[in-house]
C-alpha cells in the first residue's frame, strides 16, 4: 500500500500551526506550495480538502496556476471568476467555491529554481477583498511564523521539502535546503487591528510592555538608551490612543491579533 501523500499525512499538524490565523481572522484555510518545473511540494491545514485534492488529481493545477499568476509579489483571486485555463482547473475552482474558499490571496516567494506560493483563502463576503488587501503584511508575518514552526519539527521539516513529480512519484533528486530560507521583508506589524500598524522596533517594545517591563528594563533588554525607548513609547501610545503604559498594556492584551503575535513568539522571545 503506497504511503500517504504528506499533504494528507501532516494536515493535522499544519492545522495546529494555523489555529491563530484561522480562529482569529476571516481566513478559512491556508496552504503552502513549492512549484518546480518537474514537481512540487504541498502542505495544507484542511485534511479533507487535501485528500480530495490528491484523489482528483488537482496537482497539475499547481503548474497551470503558476504559469498564469506569478507576475507580481501577490495575487488576489476569486475562484468563481477564474480564467478557463482547463477543464480540470475549472473543476478545481468550483470545488473551492463549494467548500467556502471562494476568495483569497496568494503571496509568491521567487527562488532561482522554483516558486513558492502561500495561499490564504476566505469566503465570498463582499468585504473579503478589502480585508485581504489591508492585511498583506499581516500575512507575511504569519508566513514567517509558519516556517519557524515547521523547522521546529523534524518530520514537518522533511515534509516541507519533500518533492513530488506531477506524476505523483516522489522525486529522489536532492533539494537545496537553503533555497527557501530567504526571509520575506515585512514593513508593518498590526498588533491591535488592521488599521494600526507598528514598526519592527515598536513591535518589540510593545511585547515587553505587555510582559510588564518598565522603560528602563526595556532599554536594557533591547540595548537602547532610556531616552530612545521613551521616544518610541510616546509614538506607540499615540498610535494606540493610550495615555500611559498601564492603559497600553491592557489594550494590547485585549487584542486577539496581539495575543496571536505573543503566542507566535513565545518560544523565541522573552
C-alpha positions in Angstrom: 0.0 0.0 0.0 1.5 3.3 -1.0 2.4 5.9 1.7 0.1 8.7 2.2 0.9 12.0 0.5 2.5 14.3 3.0 -0.3 16.9 2.4 -2.7 14.3 3.8 -0.4 12.8 6.4 0.5 16.1 8.1 -2.7 18.1 7.6 -3.5 17.8 11.4 -0.1 19.2 12.3 -0.5 22.1 9.9 -4.0 22.8 11.2 -2.5 23.3 14.7 0.1 25.7 13.4 -2.7 27.6 11.6 -5.0 27.9 14.6 -4.1 31.6 15.4 -4.8 32.5 11.8 -8.0 30.5 11.2 -9.6 31.1 14.6 -8.9 34.8 15.0 -9.3 36.1 11.4 -11.7 35.7 8.5 -9.2 33.3 6.8 -10.7 29.9 6.4 -7.8 27.9 5.3 -4.1 28.1 4.4 -1.8 26.1 2.1 1.8 26.1 1.1 3.2 25.0 -2.3 6.6 24.9 -3.8 6.4 24.7 -7.6 9.3 23.3 -9.7 9.4 22.7 -13.4 9.2 19.0 -12.8 7.4 18.7 -9.5 6.0 20.3 -6.4 5.8 20.3 -2.6 2.4 20.8 -0.9 1.1 21.3 2.7 -2.4 22.3 3.8 -4.3 22.6 7.1 -7.5 21.2 5.7 -7.2 17.4 5.7 -10.4 16.6 3.9 -9.7 19.1 1.1 -6.1 17.8 0.9 -7.3 14.2 0.4 -9.9 15.3 -2.2 -7.3 17.4 -3.9 -4.9 14.4 -4.3 -7.7 11.9 -5.3 -9.0 14.2 -8.0 -5.5 14.8 -9.4 -5.6 18.6 -8.9 -1.8 18.6 -8.6 -1.5 19.6 -12.2 -3.4 22.8 -11.4 -0.4 24.0 -9.4 1.6 24.1 -12.6 -1.3 25.8 -14.5 -1.8 28.4 -11.8 1.9 29.1 -11.6 2.2 29.8 -15.3 -0.6 32.4 -15.1 -0.4 34.2 -11.8 3.2 34.8 -10.6 3.9 38.1 -12.3 3.7 40.1 -9.1 4.6 39.5 -5.4 1.0 38.6 -4.6 -2.3 37.9 -6.4 -5.9 38.3 -5.3 -8.1 35.6 -6.7 -11.8 34.8 -6.9 -12.5 31.1 -7.5 -15.8 31.9 -9.1 -14.3 34.1 -11.7 -11.0 32.5 -12.8 -9.9 32.2 -16.4 -10.9 28.9 -18.1 -7.4 27.5 -18.3 -8.5 23.9 -18.5 -11.5 21.7 -17.5 -9.6 20.4 -14.5 -8.7 23.9 -13.3 -12.3 24.9 -13.7 -13.5 21.9 -11.6 -10.8 22.8 -9.0 -12.2 26.3 -8.6 -15.8 25.0 -8.5 -14.8 22.8 -5.6 -13.1 25.7 -3.8 -16.4 27.6 -4.0 -18.4 24.7 -2.7 -16.0 24.5 0.3 -16.4 28.2 1.1 -12.9 29.1 -0.1 -14.2 31.5 -2.7 -11.8 34.3 -2.4 -8.2 34.6 -1.4 -4.7 35.9 -1.8 -1.5 34.1 -2.9 1.8 35.5 -1.8 4.7 34.5 -4.0 8.3 33.9 -3.0 10.5 33.6 -6.0 13.7 31.4 -5.9 16.2 30.6 -8.7 14.8 27.1 -9.4 11.2 27.2 -8.1 8.3 29.4 -7.0 6.8 29.3 -3.5 3.1 30.0 -3.1 1.4 30.8 0.2 -2.4 30.7 -0.2 -4.8 32.4 2.2 -8.4 31.6 1.4 -11.6 33.1 2.8 -15.3 33.2 1.9 -17.3 35.2 -0.6 -18.2 38.0 1.8 -18.2 41.4 -0.1 -15.7 42.8 2.4 -13.2 39.9 1.8 -11.2 41.8 -0.8 -10.8 44.8 1.4 -9.7 42.6 4.3 -7.1 40.7 2.1 -5.6 43.8 0.7 -5.3 45.6 4.0 -3.5 42.7 5.7 -0.8 41.7 3.3 1.9 42.5 5.9 -0.1 40.6 8.5 0.0 37.5 6.2 3.8 37.9 5.7 4.1 37.8 9.5 2.2 34.6 9.5 4.4 33.1 6.8 7.5 33.8 9.0 5.7 32.1 11.9 4.7 29.2 9.8 8.2 28.5 8.6 9.6 28.9 12.1 7.1 26.3 13.4 7.8 23.9 10.6 11.5 23.9 11.3 11.0 23.1 15.0 9.7 19.7 14.0 11.9 17.2 12.2 9.1 15.3 10.5 7.4 18.5 9.3 10.7 19.8 8.0 11.1 16.7 5.9 7.5 17.1 4.6 8.2 20.8 3.9 11.0 19.8 1.5 9.6 16.5 0.1 9.3 16.9 -3.7 6.7 15.1 -5.8 6.6 14.8 -9.5 3.4 15.7 -11.3 3.0 12.0 -11.9 2.9 11.7 -8.1 6.1 9.7 -7.7 8.5 11.1 -5.1 11.5 12.7 -6.8 14.8 11.4 -5.5 16.8 14.4 -6.6 18.3 16.2 -3.7 16.8 19.6 -2.8 18.9 22.6 -1.7 17.5 23.1 1.8 18.9 26.6 1.9 17.0 27.8 -1.2 13.8 28.6 0.8 15.4 30.3 3.7 15.3 33.8 2.2 13.1 35.8 4.5 10.1 37.8 3.4 10.5 41.5 4.1 7.8 42.8 6.5 7.3 46.5 6.7 4.4 46.8 9.1 3.1 44.8 12.1 -0.6 45.0 13.0 -0.7 44.5 16.8 -4.2 46.0 17.5 -6.2 45.9 14.3 -5.7 46.2 10.5 -5.6 50.0 10.7 -3.0 50.5 13.4 0.5 49.5 12.2 3.8 49.4 14.1 7.4 49.2 13.0 9.6 46.3 14.0 11.1 48.3 16.9 7.7 49.4 18.1 6.5 45.8 18.0 9.5 44.6 20.1 8.9 47.3 22.6 5.2 46.6 22.8 5.8 43.0 23.6 8.0 43.9 26.5 5.4 46.4 27.7 2.8 43.7 27.6 5.1 41.5 29.7 5.1 44.2 32.4 8.6 45.6 31.9 9.4 49.3 32.7 11.1 51.7 30.2 14.5 51.1 32.0 14.1 47.3 31.7 13.1 47.6 28.0 16.1 49.8 27.3 18.5 47.3 28.9 16.9 44.3 27.1 17.0 46.0 23.7 20.4 47.6 24.2 19.0 51.1 23.7 19.1 54.3 25.7 16.3 55.2 28.1 15.6 58.3 26.0 15.3 56.3 22.8 12.8 53.9 24.4 10.8 56.8 25.9 10.5 58.4 22.4 9.3 55.2 20.9 6.8 54.7 23.7 5.3 58.2 23.0 4.7 57.2 19.4 3.3 53.8 20.4 0.9 55.3 22.9 -0.2 57.9 20.4 -1.0 55.2 17.8 -2.8 53.1 20.3 -4.6 56.2 21.8 -3.4 55.4 25.3 -2.3 57.8 28.0 0.1 55.5 30.0 1.8 52.1 30.0 -0.9 50.5 32.1 -3.6 51.5 29.6 -1.4 50.4 26.7 -0.7 47.0 28.3 -4.4 46.5 28.9 -5.3 47.4 25.3 -2.6 45.2 23.8 -3.8 42.1 25.8 -7.4 42.8 24.8 -6.5 42.4 21.1 -6.8 39.0 19.5 -4.2 39.9 16.9 -1.7 40.9 19.5 -2.3 37.7 21.5 -1.6 35.8 18.3 1.8 37.5 17.9 2.7 36.8 21.5 1.9 33.1 21.0 4.0 33.1 17.8 7.0 34.5 19.7 6.6 32.7 23.0 9.2 30.1 22.2 11.9 32.5 21.0 11.2 35.9 22.6 11.5 36.6 26.3 
